[in-house]
Amino acid sequence: MARILTEGGYEVEAVADGRAALAALARGSVDLVLSDVMMPVLDGFGLLSLVRQNPVTQGVPFILLSARAGEEARVEGLAAGADDYLLKPFSARELRARIDGAVRLGRQRTAAALREQELIAAIVAEQGRAALRETERHLKLALDAGGLGSWALDLRTGVLVASRQCRENFGIAPGSPFDSEEQMLAQVHPQDRDRRERAIRAALDDCTTFDVEFRLLRSQSH
């Protein structure tokens, strides 16, 4: 059988028993397992059971070979999880046809599983984006209702991005530049600047949240 399949373009690894087959499966992925029912150490049904229990190999096509004729034997093999049940004796042509069909089926299963995973990932990603957009909307409503502003600072470049409410809270007139840490720091009361800086550095060093109160300099018009 190994010679027939090799001549048909398959790469075949022949082993003596079910335990050796499990070891071969552990070394890498395969397109199909072709197993005799009667084997020493671990028979075909035992091998089939372990293959189906393993999440890594449970989808691998599995064909059982047996000398046990009759509908009952075939039903037993298929009920155990085999994809096909081939009775001895059989011709080389039949063996090739059964294996070719099982390998095609296995590859179709794999492709369908990958498409399903990609679809699920796309759905989850879109749900995540929708949830994020909804969370951002709720946050904006809460900030606006409380008169609170938000800002983000790129620590590498020093570029500051501030919300409209944040600019108003800092007393920055519409259209006036307010896009750097230096500009923000200039609006902080001089007696609070060092304390604010220490709080920021401590948060960065310890990977904790940044929580500090400080006073702002406001013009008389505000």
N, C-alpha and C positions, 0 to 999 in steps of 0.2 A: 504493500500500500504506500509506503514511503517513496518507493521508486516511481510508482504511477503518479503520485501527486507532485513529486519533484519535477518529473517530465512535463507535467501540466503547468508549471510555472510557480508552484507553491514552495515556500521555504518550510521544511518539515523538521521537527525535533521529535524523535521517537524515544519513548521511555518505557521502563519495564513494568511499572505498577502505578497505582493511584497516588501514592505519596511522592514518587518522583515527578509525577505530573504536576502536583501542587507546587513543588519546588521550582519547576520550569515556569509555571505561571507567575510565580513571585518575582522572577528575574526580568519580566518585561511583558508588554501587551501582546496578545495573540488575536487572530481573526476567528479561530474556531478550535474547539476541543473535540477530537475523535477518540472515543474510548470504548474498549470492550467491556461488556458487563462482568465477565469472569476474569478477575485479576488477583494476584497475591497482594498481601499487605492491606490494600484498600481497593475494594471492587468499584465497578463503574457507578453503581447507585450511590455509594458513599462519596465518591469523588464529585458526582453531580450535585449532591446535597451541599458539600462544602463550597463548591464553586458558586452556587446560587445564594449561599448565605453571606458571601463576601461582597460588600458594596463595590469593590474594584472590579470583580470578575462576574458579577451576577448577570450582566447583559451579554456575556460572550456566548455565541451560538455553540450548542453542545449536541453532538450526534452519538447515540449509543449503537454499538454493534453487538449482536447476540445470535446464538444458534437456536434460541427459544422461539419457535414459530407460534402462530396463533394470534387472534385478536386481543386476547387477555394480556399477553406479554407486551404487545405494542402499546396498549392502553396504559399499562403499568409504567412503561418507560416515559410516555408523554405526560402522564399525570405527575411523575416525579420532577418534571421540569425540562425534559429533553426537548430539543427543537425537532428532532427526527429520530427514527428507530429503524435501523437497517438490518435485515435478516440475512444471515449467512446461509448458503453461499450467494455472492452477488458478483456481478460483472464489473470490470474496470470502468466501463462506460456509465453504469448506474452509480458507482461510487463517486465519479467525477461530477455527475449531474446533481447528485444530492448535496455534495460539498459546495459546488459553485452556487447553488441556490441558497444554501444556508449562509455563505459568506456575503452574498449580495444583501440578504435580509439583515444580517448583522450590521453591515455598513449603513444601510438605510435607517436602522434603529439609532445608530450613533449620530448620523446626520440630523435625524428628527429630534433627538435629545439635545443636541447642540443648539438647534434652532429654538427649541422650547426654552432653554436656559437663556439664550440671547433675548428672547421676547420677554421673559420674566424680568431679566435685568433691566431691560428698557422700560418696562412698566413700573418697576420699583424706583428707577431713577426719576421717571416723570412724576410719580407720586411724591418722591422726596422733594423735587423742585417745586411742586404745587404746595406741599406743606410748608416749605421754606418761604415761598411767596406769601402764603397766608399768615405765617408767623411774623414776617416783616411788616405786613399790613397792620396786624394787631398791635405790634410794637410801636409803629408810627402813630397810630390812633392814641395809644396810651401816652406816648411822649408829648404829643400835641395837646392832649387834654390836661396834662400836668404841667405844661409850660416847660418841659424838659428838652434839652438839646442833646445831640449825639455827635461824636467826632471820632475820626480814625487817623492814626499817625503811623506812617511808614518809618520804622526805626532806621532803616538803611539809608533812606534818602532825606528824611526829615520833612517830607511832604505831608501836609495836613489837609484832611477833607472834613469840613464841618457842615452840619445841617443848618437850615435857615434859622431854627429856633436857637441853636447854639450860638450862631453869629449875633442874634439879638441879645442873648443873655450876656455875651461878652461886650455888648455895646458897639458892635461893628456895623457901620452904616451899609445899606445895600449897595453893592457895586464896589465897595472898598476891598482891597486885598486882605485875605486872611487864610493863608495856605501854607504856613510853616510853623514849626514848634517855636521859633524865636518870636513870631508875632503873637502867638498864644501866651508865651511866657511874659511878654511885655505887658499884657493885660492883667497879670497876677500881681497882687500886692507885694512889694519888695520884701516885707517881713515874712511872707509865706512861701517865697520861691524855693528856698533851700529845703524846706520841709516837703514841699510837693515833689521836688527832684529826688529826695531820698526815698519817698514812698514809691515812686515809679521804678527806681533802680532796685529796690528790695523786691518788688513784684516780679521784675525781670529775672533777678538772680534766683529767686525761690520758685519761679513758675506759679505764682499765686495771683489772686485778683488785686487790682489796683483800687484802693479805697482811701481817699484823703479829702478833707475839706480845706478850702482856701478862699480868701477874699479876692474880689476883682476890683480893678480900678475903673470907675465909670465917670464919664463927663457929666457936667451939671445938667446938660440937656436930657440925660437919661435918668 
